[in-house]
Amino acid sequence: MESTEEKSGSALSFYVTGFVYLLFNLRIAVDPISSALATLKQIASTAPYVAGITFVIVSVLQYASGGEKVPWPQRFRLFFTIGIFAGLVYGIYDYTGGGTLQ
């Protein structure tokens, strides 16, 4: 059984990972409404890919562990981590002008 300190540290790392996921997918625009819409569009466009990759990795982990289920907090933490990398790559692509027409 986990101690209270381990549970609070685990919850803290979960929330920090979720916050960093949102931070890496944040898209800055002229006004706050445009920023919120651009951020939501960014998350909506990358979430299916991130969810698919997470599903495959969780399936491999469960197969490798003999069918033992991966707990949901670890699944979400894995989703956030993959989403951070996807947001970083997509953000670099956007901010370097890759997403604009000339």
N, CA and C atoms as an extended XYZ file, in Angstrom:
306
Properties=species:S:1:pos:R:3:atomname:S:1:resname:S:1:resid:I:1 pbc="F F F"
N         0.839       -1.178        0.000 N   MET     1
C         0.000        0.000        0.000 CA  MET     1
C         0.889        1.247        0.000 C   MET     1
N         0.497        2.236       -0.780 N   GLU     2
C         1.290        3.462       -0.876 CA  GLU     2
C         1.093        4.325        0.369 C   GLU     2
N         2.162        5.005        0.773 N   SER     3
C         2.031        5.924        1.883 CA  SER     3
C         1.405        7.224        1.400 C   SER     3
N         1.032        8.077        2.328 N   THR     4
C         0.400        9.350        1.983 CA  THR     4
C         1.354       10.240        1.199 C   THR     4
N         2.641       10.202        1.539 N   GLU     5
C         3.621       11.015        0.824 CA  GLU     5
C         3.758       10.554       -0.622 C   GLU     5
N         3.752        9.242       -0.862 N   GLU     6
C         3.852        8.727       -2.231 CA  GLU     6
C         2.621        9.093       -3.040 C   GLU     6
N         1.429        9.028       -2.425 N   LYS     7
C         0.199        9.380       -3.124 CA  LYS     7
C         0.175       10.854       -3.470 C   LYS     7
N         0.594       11.719       -2.553 N   SER     8
C         0.585       13.152       -2.837 CA  SER     8
C         1.635       13.500       -3.882 C   SER     8
N         2.791       12.843       -3.857 N   GLY     9
C         3.815       13.070       -4.875 CA  GLY     9
C         3.359       12.573       -6.232 C   GLY     9
N         2.643       11.463       -6.248 N   SER    10
C         2.127       10.915       -7.497 CA  SER    10
C         1.050       11.835       -8.071 C   SER    10
N         0.178       12.345       -7.214 N   ALA    11
C        -0.868       13.266       -7.671 CA  ALA    11
C        -0.250       14.567       -8.163 C   ALA    11
N         0.769       15.040       -7.471 N   LEU    12
C         1.427       16.276       -7.885 CA  LEU    12
C         2.078       16.107       -9.257 C   LEU    12
N         2.767       15.000       -9.466 N   SER    13
C         3.404       14.787      -10.772 CA  SER    13
C         2.355       14.624      -11.868 C   SER    13
N         1.201       14.042      -11.546 N   PHE    14
C         0.117       13.909      -12.516 CA  PHE    14
C        -0.381       15.293      -12.950 C   PHE    14
N        -0.631       16.168      -11.990 N   TYR    15
C        -1.121       17.514      -12.305 CA  TYR    15
C        -0.070       18.349      -13.024 C   TYR    15
N         1.180       18.203      -12.634 N   VAL    16
C         2.258       18.934      -13.307 CA  VAL    16
C         2.380       18.469      -14.754 C   VAL    16
N         2.281       17.172      -14.985 N   THR    17
C         2.350       16.650      -16.353 CA  THR    17
C         1.181       17.170      -17.188 C   THR    17
N        -0.017       17.209      -16.605 N   GLY    18
C        -1.178       17.756      -17.313 CA  GLY    18
C        -1.012       19.234      -17.625 C   GLY    18
N        -0.456       19.991      -16.678 N   PHE    19
C        -0.231       21.420      -16.903 CA  PHE    19
C         0.798       21.647      -18.006 C   PHE    19
N         1.870       20.879      -17.986 N   VAL    20
C         2.910       21.020      -19.017 CA  VAL    20
C         2.346       20.630      -20.382 C   VAL    20
N         1.458       19.625      -20.424 N   TYR    21
C         0.789       19.253      -21.674 CA  TYR    21
C         0.012       20.444      -22.232 C   TYR    21
N        -0.761       21.110      -21.376 N   LEU    22
C        -1.503       22.293      -21.829 CA  LEU    22
C        -0.554       23.421      -22.230 C   LEU    22
N         0.529       23.589      -21.509 N   LEU    23
C         1.496       24.635      -21.813 CA  LEU    23
C         2.159       24.411      -23.177 C   LEU    23
N         2.518       23.183      -23.481 N   PHE    24
C         3.165       22.895      -24.757 CA  PHE    24
C         2.201       22.974      -25.933 C   PHE    24
N         0.903       22.837      -25.663 N   ASN    25
C        -0.089       22.939      -26.722 CA  ASN    25
C        -0.717       24.327      -26.780 C   ASN    25
N        -0.258       25.241      -25.950 N   LEU    26
C        -0.769       26.604      -25.939 CA  LEU    26
C        -0.332       27.334      -27.201 C   LEU    26
N        -1.271       27.981      -27.842 N   ARG    27
C        -0.982       28.778      -29.037 CA  ARG    27
C        -1.371       30.210      -28.746 C   ARG    27
N        -0.394       31.100      -28.802 N   ILE    28
C        -0.598       32.506      -28.485 CA  ILE    28
C        -1.106       33.236      -29.724 C   ILE    28
N        -2.165       34.019      -29.538 N   ALA    29
C        -2.730       34.819      -30.626 CA  ALA    29
C        -2.876       36.259      -30.133 C   ALA    29
N        -3.584       37.072      -30.912 N   VAL    30
C        -3.714       38.496      -30.605 CA  VAL    30
C        -4.500       38.732      -29.327 C   VAL    30
N        -5.628       38.077      -29.172 N   ASP    31
C        -6.453       38.267      -27.978 CA  ASP    31
C        -6.680       36.917      -27.285 C   ASP    31
N        -7.152       36.949      -26.049 N   PRO    32
C        -7.317       35.691      -25.294 CA  PRO    32
C        -8.297       34.706      -25.938 C   PRO    32
N        -9.354       35.216      -26.566 N   ILE    33
C       -10.339       34.315      -27.194 CA  ILE    33
C        -9.689       33.584      -28.369 C   ILE    33
N        -8.933       34.309      -29.175 N   SER    34
C        -8.243       33.671      -30.298 CA  SER    34
C        -7.210       32.665      -29.803 C   SER    34
N        -6.540       32.992      -28.709 N   SER    35
C        -5.568       32.060      -28.129 CA  SER    35
C        -6.256       30.787      -27.650 C   SER    35
N        -7.395       30.943      -26.974 N   ALA    36
C        -8.131       29.771      -26.482 CA  ALA    36
C        -8.618       28.907      -27.643 C   ALA    36
N        -9.131       29.540      -28.690 N   LEU    37
C        -9.608       28.782      -29.845 CA  LEU    37
C        -8.465       28.080      -30.571 C   LEU    37
N        -7.332       28.763      -30.721 N   ALA    38
C        -6.180       28.149      -31.373 CA  ALA    38
C        -5.633       26.985      -30.543 C   ALA    38
N        -5.649       27.140      -29.225 N   THR    39
C        -5.188       26.064      -28.348 CA  THR    39
C        -6.126       24.860      -28.430 C   THR    39
N        -7.429       25.118      -28.406 N   LEU    40
C        -8.391       24.027      -28.526 CA  LEU    40
C        -8.276       23.324      -29.882 C   LEU    40
N        -8.049       24.107      -30.933 N   LYS    41
C        -7.860       23.512      -32.260 CA  LYS    41
C        -6.604       22.645      -32.275 C   LYS    41
N        -5.544       23.115      -31.646 N   GLN    42
C        -4.290       22.367      -31.564 CA  GLN    42
C        -4.497       21.047      -30.834 C   GLN    42
N        -5.160       21.095      -29.692 N   ILE    43
C        -5.391       19.879      -28.911 CA  ILE    43
C        -6.313       18.926      -29.673 C   ILE    43
N        -7.354       19.468      -30.299 N   ALA    44
C        -8.296       18.619      -31.045 CA  ALA    44
C        -7.644       17.970      -32.266 C   ALA    44
N        -6.683       18.644      -32.864 N   SER    45
C        -6.049       18.068      -34.049 CA  SER    45
C        -4.969       17.040      -33.706 C   SER    45
N        -4.360       17.137      -32.537 N   THR    46
C        -3.312       16.182      -32.175 CA  THR    46
C        -3.803       15.067      -31.254 C   THR    46
N        -4.897       15.272      -30.539 N   ALA    47
C        -5.365       14.284      -29.556 CA  ALA    47
C        -5.648       12.903      -30.160 C   ALA    47
N        -6.262       12.802      -31.342 N   PRO    48
C        -6.486       11.444      -31.870 CA  PRO    48
C        -5.188       10.678      -32.128 C   PRO    48
N        -4.178       11.358      -32.636 N   TYR    49
C        -2.890       10.700      -32.878 CA  TYR    49
C        -2.219       10.303      -31.570 C   TYR    49
N        -2.264       11.211      -30.604 N   VAL    50
C        -1.652       10.942      -29.303 CA  VAL    50
C        -2.380        9.790      -28.610 C   VAL    50
N        -3.713        9.780      -28.704 N   ALA    51
C        -4.490        8.697      -28.087 CA  ALA    51
C        -4.176        7.361      -28.756 C   ALA    51
N        -4.031        7.360      -30.069 N   GLY    52
C        -3.703        6.122      -30.774 CA  GLY    52
C        -2.343        5.581      -30.399 C   GLY    52
N        -1.357        6.462      -30.339 N   ILE    53
C        -0.010        6.036      -29.941 CA  ILE    53
C        -0.015        5.536      -28.504 C   ILE    53
N        -0.751        6.231      -27.630 N   THR    54
C        -0.859        5.808      -26.236 CA  THR    54
C        -1.509        4.431      -26.145 C   THR    54
N        -2.565        4.210      -26.935 N   PHE    55
C        -3.248        2.916      -26.938 CA  PHE    55
C        -2.298        1.785      -27.335 C   PHE    55
N        -1.510        2.023      -28.360 N   VAL    56
C        -0.566        0.993      -28.822 CA  VAL    56
C         0.479        0.713      -27.744 C   VAL    56
N         1.024        1.753      -27.143 N   ILE    57
C         2.053        1.565      -26.109 CA  ILE    57
C         1.474        0.840      -24.896 C   ILE    57
N         0.259        1.225      -24.479 N   VAL    58
C        -0.378        0.555      -23.333 CA  VAL    58
C        -0.648       -0.912      -23.667 C   VAL    58
N        -1.062       -1.190      -24.894 N   SER    59
C        -1.296       -2.584      -25.303 CA  SER    59
C        -0.015       -3.397      -25.236 C   SER    59
N         1.080       -2.822      -25.705 N   VAL    60
C         2.371       -3.519      -25.654 CA  VAL    60
C         2.803       -3.738      -24.204 C   VAL    60
N         2.630       -2.730      -23.356 N   LEU    61
C         2.995       -2.869      -21.943 CA  LEU    61
C         2.170       -3.955      -21.261 C   LEU    61
N         0.876       -3.997      -21.555 N   GLN    62
C         0.021       -5.019      -20.953 CA  GLN    62
C         0.388       -6.412      -21.457 C   GLN    62
N         0.715       -6.508      -22.736 N   TYR    63
C         1.125       -7.806      -23.293 CA  TYR    63
C         2.438       -8.266      -22.659 C   TYR    63
N         3.378       -7.325      -22.492 N   ALA    64
C         4.686       -7.669      -21.931 CA  ALA    64
C         4.597       -8.052      -20.458 C   ALA    64
N         3.591       -7.521      -19.758 N   SER    65
C         3.468       -7.828      -18.332 CA  SER    65
C         2.541       -9.012      -18.077 C   SER    65
N         2.180       -9.729      -19.118 N   GLY    66
C         1.360      -10.917      -18.933 CA  GLY    66
C        -0.114      -10.620      -18.751 C   GLY    66
N        -0.582       -9.520      -19.276 N   GLY    67
C        -2.001       -9.187      -19.199 CA  GLY    67
C        -2.388       -8.309      -18.032 C   GLY    67
N        -1.417       -7.914      -17.226 N   GLU    68
C        -1.711       -7.039      -16.088 CA  GLU    68
C        -2.075       -5.648      -16.603 C   GLU    68
N        -3.193       -5.130      -16.142 N   LYS    69
C        -3.691       -3.841      -16.626 CA  LYS    69
C        -2.821       -2.684      -16.141 C   LYS    69
N        -2.643       -1.704      -17.014 N   VAL    70
C        -1.933       -0.475      -16.652 CA  VAL    70
C        -2.946        0.448      -15.985 C   VAL    70
N        -2.660        0.966      -14.797 N   PRO    71
C        -3.613        1.841      -14.104 CA  PRO    71
C        -3.905        3.115      -14.912 C   PRO    71
N        -5.122        3.630      -14.735 N   TRP    72
C        -5.540        4.800      -15.500 CA  TRP    72
C        -4.681        6.036      -15.279 C   TRP    72
N        -4.235        6.330      -14.065 N   PRO    73
C        -3.357        7.514      -13.925 CA  PRO    73
C        -2.080        7.406      -14.754 C   PRO    73
N        -1.518        6.197      -14.837 N   GLN    74
C        -0.316        6.018      -15.658 CA  GLN    74
C        -0.657        6.143      -17.142 C   GLN    74
N        -1.844        5.710      -17.547 N   ARG    75
C        -2.256        5.860      -18.939 CA  ARG    75
C        -2.380        7.343      -19.303 C   ARG    75
N        -3.016        8.102      -18.410 N   PHE    76
C        -3.143        9.540      -18.672 CA  PHE    76
C        -1.785       10.232      -18.646 C   PHE    76
N        -0.920        9.828      -17.737 N   ARG    77
C         0.421       10.409      -17.675 CA  ARG    77
C         1.196       10.117      -18.965 C   ARG    77
N         1.044        8.914      -19.495 N   LEU    78
C         1.661        8.556      -20.762 CA  LEU    78
C         1.068        9.378      -21.903 C   LEU    78
N        -0.261        9.565      -21.893 N   PHE    79
C        -0.928       10.406      -22.899 CA  PHE    79
C        -0.380       11.829      -22.851 C   PHE    79
N        -0.272       12.388      -21.655 N   PHE    80
C         0.245       13.749      -21.513 CA  PHE    80
C         1.682       13.845      -22.015 C   PHE    80
N         2.498       12.849      -21.707 N   THR    81
C         3.900       12.882      -22.128 CA  THR    81
C         4.029       12.827      -23.641 C   THR    81
N         3.288       11.941      -24.275 N   ILE    82
C         3.318       11.878      -25.738 CA  ILE    82
C         2.752       13.161      -26.326 C   ILE    82
N         1.716       13.705      -25.694 N   GLY    83
C         1.131       14.971      -26.147 CA  GLY    83
C         2.087       16.142      -26.021 C   GLY    83
N         2.946       16.108      -25.015 N   ILE    84
C         3.961       17.160      -24.864 CA  ILE    84
C         4.909       17.132      -26.056 C   ILE    84
N         5.360       15.947      -26.424 N   PHE    85
C         6.260       15.839      -27.579 CA  PHE    85
C         5.555       16.238      -28.869 C   PHE    85
N         4.309       15.829      -29.035 N   ALA    86
C         3.558       16.206      -30.239 CA  ALA    86
C         3.340       17.713      -30.284 C   ALA    86
N         3.005       18.319      -29.142 N   GLY    87
C         2.822       19.766      -29.092 CA  GLY    87
C         4.104       20.517      -29.383 C   GLY    87
N         5.231       19.982      -28.917 N   LEU    88
C         6.523       20.610      -29.186 CA  LEU    88
C         6.837       20.579      -30.675 C   LEU    88
N         6.690       19.418      -31.290 N   VAL    89
C         7.004       19.293      -32.718 CA  VAL    89
C         6.055       20.146      -33.557 C   VAL    89
N         4.768       20.083      -33.255 N   TYR    90
C         3.785       20.851      -34.014 CA  TYR    90
C         3.978       22.357      -33.785 C   TYR    90
N         4.351       22.741      -32.574 N   GLY    91
C         4.610       24.148      -32.276 CA  GLY    91
C         5.820       24.675      -33.029 C   GLY    91
N         6.879       23.889      -33.092 N   ILE    92
C         8.059       24.297      -33.864 CA  ILE    92
C         7.685       24.452      -35.327 C   ILE    92
N         6.884       23.530      -35.831 N   TYR    93
C         6.429       23.605      -37.217 CA  TYR    93
C         5.603       24.873      -37.457 C   TYR    93
N         4.704       25.181      -36.539 N   ASP    94
C         3.867       26.378      -36.683 CA  ASP    94
C         4.681       27.666      -36.582 C   ASP    94
N         5.516       27.750      -35.559 N   TYR    95
C         6.227       29.000      -35.294 CA  TYR    95
C         7.369       29.276      -36.265 C   TYR    95
N         7.811       28.254      -37.003 N   THR    96
C         8.846       28.485      -38.008 CA  THR    96
C         8.253       28.803      -39.375 C   THR    96
N         6.947       28.890      -39.439 N   GLY    97
C         6.291       29.263      -40.691 CA  GLY    97
C         5.918       28.092      -41.559 C   GLY    97
N         5.991       26.879      -41.047 N   GLY    98
C         5.668       25.706      -41.842 CA  GLY    98
C         4.184       25.578      -42.144 C   GLY    98
N         3.352       26.189      -41.307 N   GLY    99
C         1.920       26.054      -41.490 CA  GLY    99
C         1.282       27.199      -42.246 C   GLY    99
N         2.072       28.123      -42.798 N   THR   100
C         1.507       29.267      -43.506 CA  THR   100
C         1.687       29.114      -45.001 C   THR   100
N         0.738       29.641      -45.740 N   LEU   101
C         0.831       29.641      -47.191 CA  LEU   101
C         1.569       30.889      -47.649 C   LEU   101
N         2.317       30.772      -48.720 N   GLN   102
C         3.076       31.922      -49.208 CA  GLN   102
C         2.471       32.462      -50.474 C   GLN   102
